[in-house]
Amino acid sequence: FRVLTMSFEEGVRVVDTEKIEKLGVKLPDVARLISEIFSEQIFRFGMVHCDPHGANLLVRNCPVNKSKPQLVLLDHGLYRELDDNFRLSYCRLWKSLFLRDEKGIREGCQALNAGAMFPLMAAMIT
């Protein structure tokens, strides 16, 4: 059996930059936080929030440091779990992209059954 719980969460939509700036937090800090959170979900824990649009991401002041942002993720109804083999292959692919390692990109694409995507992925480093 399933239980649905809900709560009201304060925050400003992540796409409302004027209101975010009025909170006294810096937009680059918000961008960094979003990147860190979704990278942690995918690369470390193997979880993907499948509906991360602007209405499902809120920003508010961090309770500990008001000048820093806190991100509130909404709508947790659709997640995808990545098995460790896929997650680690995906990590290696992105590492190869950042390092401009063409051989690693080719191997990463093949490991993810996306070998035909190699030219497109390799083009990302040029």
C-alpha positions as CSV (number, residue, x, y, z in Angstrom):
1,F,0.0,0.0,0.0
2,R,1.2,3.6,-0.6
3,V,1.1,6.7,1.4
4,L,1.1,10.2,0.0
5,T,2.3,13.0,2.1
6,M,2.3,16.7,1.3
7,S,3.6,19.9,2.8
8,F,3.7,23.5,1.8
9,E,7.2,24.7,1.1
10,E,8.2,28.4,0.9
11,G,10.4,29.5,-1.9
12,V,10.7,31.4,-5.2
13,R,10.6,29.7,-8.5
14,V,14.1,29.1,-9.8
15,V,13.3,30.9,-13.0
16,D,12.3,34.2,-11.2
17,T,15.7,35.8,-11.1
18,E,14.4,39.1,-9.8
19,K,12.8,37.6,-6.8
20,I,15.9,35.4,-6.2
21,E,18.1,38.5,-6.2
22,K,15.7,40.1,-3.7
23,L,16.4,37.2,-1.3
24,G,20.0,38.5,-1.2
25,V,21.5,35.4,-2.8
26,K,23.7,35.4,-5.8
27,L,22.5,33.8,-9.1
28,P,25.8,32.0,-9.7
29,D,25.4,30.4,-6.2
30,V,22.0,29.1,-7.3
31,A,23.3,27.7,-10.5
32,R,26.2,26.0,-8.7
33,L,23.8,24.5,-6.2
34,I,21.4,23.1,-8.9
35,S,24.4,21.6,-10.7
36,E,25.8,20.1,-7.5
37,I,22.5,18.6,-6.4
38,F,21.6,17.0,-9.7
39,S,25.2,15.8,-10.3
40,E,25.1,14.2,-6.8
41,Q,21.8,12.5,-7.6
42,I,23.0,11.1,-10.9
43,F,26.7,10.4,-10.5
44,R,26.8,9.4,-6.8
45,F,23.5,8.0,-5.9
46,G,22.2,6.9,-9.3
47,M,18.8,8.7,-9.0
48,V,17.3,10.9,-11.6
49,H,14.5,13.4,-10.8
50,C,12.5,13.1,-14.1
51,D,10.5,16.3,-13.9
52,P,13.0,19.1,-13.0
53,H,11.3,22.1,-14.7
54,G,11.2,25.6,-13.3
55,A,7.9,25.1,-11.4
56,N,9.4,22.1,-9.5
57,L,12.5,23.9,-8.2
58,L,12.2,26.6,-5.6
59,V,14.9,28.7,-4.0
60,R,14.9,30.2,-0.5
61,N,17.5,31.4,1.9
62,C,19.5,28.8,3.6
63,P,18.5,28.7,7.3
64,V,22.1,28.5,8.5
65,N,23.5,31.3,6.2
66,K,20.9,33.6,4.8
67,S,23.2,34.8,2.0
68,K,23.4,31.3,0.6
69,P,20.6,29.6,-1.4
70,Q,18.7,26.5,-0.4
71,L,17.1,24.5,-3.2
72,V,13.7,22.9,-2.7
73,L,12.8,20.0,-5.1
74,L,9.1,19.5,-5.7
75,D,7.1,16.7,-7.3
76,H,9.0,13.5,-6.4
77,G,6.5,11.3,-8.2
78,L,8.8,10.3,-11.1
79,Y,12.3,9.1,-10.4
80,R,14.5,6.8,-12.4
81,E,17.1,4.6,-10.6
82,L,20.3,4.0,-12.5
83,D,22.0,0.7,-11.8
84,D,25.6,0.8,-10.8
85,N,27.0,-0.4,-14.2
86,F,25.1,2.3,-16.1
87,R,25.9,5.0,-13.5
88,L,29.6,4.2,-13.6
89,S,29.7,4.1,-17.4
90,Y,27.9,7.4,-17.5
91,C,30.5,8.8,-15.0
92,R,33.4,7.6,-17.2
93,L,31.8,9.1,-20.3
94,W,31.5,12.5,-18.7
95,K,35.0,12.3,-17.3
96,S,36.2,11.5,-20.8
97,L,34.2,14.5,-22.2
98,F,35.8,16.9,-19.6
99,L,39.3,15.5,-20.3
100,R,38.8,15.6,-24.0
101,D,39.6,11.9,-24.2
102,E,38.4,10.8,-27.6
103,K,39.1,7.1,-26.9
104,G,37.3,7.3,-23.6
105,I,34.3,9.0,-25.2
106,R,34.1,6.2,-27.8
107,E,34.3,3.5,-25.1
108,G,31.7,5.4,-23.0
109,C,29.3,5.6,-25.9
110,Q,29.7,1.9,-26.6
111,A,29.3,0.9,-23.0
112,L,26.0,2.8,-22.9
113,N,24.7,1.3,-26.2
114,A,25.1,4.7,-27.8
115,G,28.0,4.0,-30.1
116,A,26.3,5.8,-33.0
117,M,26.3,9.0,-30.8
118,F,30.1,9.1,-30.7
119,P,30.5,11.7,-33.4
120,L,28.1,14.0,-31.7
121,M,29.6,13.5,-28.2
122,A,33.1,13.9,-29.6
123,A,32.0,17.2,-31.3
124,M,31.3,18.5,-27.8
125,I,35.0,18.8,-27.1
126,T,35.9,20.8,-30.2
